[in-house]
Amino acid sequence: MEVASISNSTLTRADDKDAKLWKAAQSLEANFIAEVLKSSGLGESKSEFNGGVGESQFSSFLTNEYAKATVTAGGIGLAESIYQSLLRQDG
């Protein structure tokens, strides 16, 4: 009796696909967190002496980085839910 082995290339493609789904899920969670932070007023100047036009233009970048850092640190659990949903739809 001969058993066919699973090639490494098949496993690698599956792992790559899962990694892409996980990255997509993390990206969606980061975007969600960024929107929540923006709506909470994070990045808005609270005094009359603000950074002017430059501050308002670049505050969204800082908010997005806060969101990415939150996801990298474990997030709020949304990425895992999205990832599982993507796996079910793909599978």
Legacy VTK file of the C-alpha trace (Angstrom):
# vtk DataFile Version 3.0
C-alpha trace
ASCII
DATASET POLYDATA
POINTS 91 float
0.000 0.000 0.000
1.380 3.350 -0.980
0.293 6.611 0.617
0.662 9.779 -1.393
2.289 12.591 0.483
1.058 16.125 0.546
3.512 18.335 -1.232
5.062 21.248 0.584
3.933 23.582 -2.171
0.293 22.744 -1.423
0.800 23.468 2.260
2.679 26.653 1.484
-0.121 27.917 -0.753
-2.683 27.191 1.964
-0.525 28.907 4.580
-0.032 31.913 2.289
-3.776 32.100 1.712
-4.473 31.954 5.461
-1.821 34.607 6.098
-3.445 36.888 3.523
-6.856 36.386 5.122
-5.404 37.141 8.564
-3.737 40.329 7.247
-7.030 41.402 5.666
-8.875 40.769 8.937
-6.299 42.784 10.887
-6.544 45.604 8.365
-10.331 45.732 8.729
-10.013 45.790 12.525
-7.446 48.611 12.323
-9.751 50.623 10.050
-12.657 50.087 12.439
-10.589 51.164 15.453
-9.317 54.225 13.559
-12.889 55.301 12.804
-13.891 54.821 16.441
-10.902 56.887 17.575
-11.713 59.634 15.058
-15.341 59.805 16.154
-14.236 59.992 19.785
-12.315 63.164 18.990
-8.791 61.789 19.209
-6.445 64.054 17.300
-8.582 67.162 17.576
-6.874 70.209 19.022
-8.196 71.190 22.425
-6.658 74.649 22.669
-6.461 77.841 20.675
-2.760 77.245 20.078
-2.933 74.301 17.769
-0.653 73.101 15.004
-2.625 74.835 12.296
-3.383 73.304 8.933
-0.536 70.800 9.220
-1.915 69.346 12.423
-5.337 68.741 10.958
-3.840 67.200 7.817
-1.549 64.802 9.638
-3.638 63.900 12.692
-5.367 61.138 10.710
-1.980 59.467 10.140
-1.360 59.425 13.887
-4.836 58.040 14.542
-4.260 55.274 11.985
-0.931 54.390 13.613
-2.625 54.214 17.029
-5.172 51.832 15.522
-2.472 49.645 13.934
-0.554 49.559 17.222
-3.726 48.496 19.023
-4.256 45.630 16.572
-0.595 44.584 16.832
-0.918 44.496 20.623
-3.905 42.148 20.415
-6.698 44.422 19.303
-10.276 44.122 20.467
-10.919 40.651 19.064
-12.605 41.799 15.894
-9.848 40.498 13.589
-10.283 36.949 14.881
-14.039 37.050 14.207
-13.496 38.456 10.728
-10.776 35.880 10.020
-12.998 32.960 11.060
-15.815 34.327 8.911
-13.486 34.659 5.908
-12.259 31.093 6.395
-15.843 29.781 6.447
-16.742 31.710 3.294
-13.578 30.628 1.509
-13.596 27.068 2.646
LINES 1 92
91 0 1 2 3 4 5 6 7 8 9 10 11 12 13 14 15 16 17 18 19 20 21 22 23 24 25 26 27 28 29 30 31 32 33 34 35 36 37 38 39 40 41 42 43 44 45 46 47 48 49 50 51 52 53 54 55 56 57 58 59 60 61 62 63 64 65 66 67 68 69 70 71 72 73 74 75 76 77 78 79 80 81 82 83 84 85 86 87 88 89 90
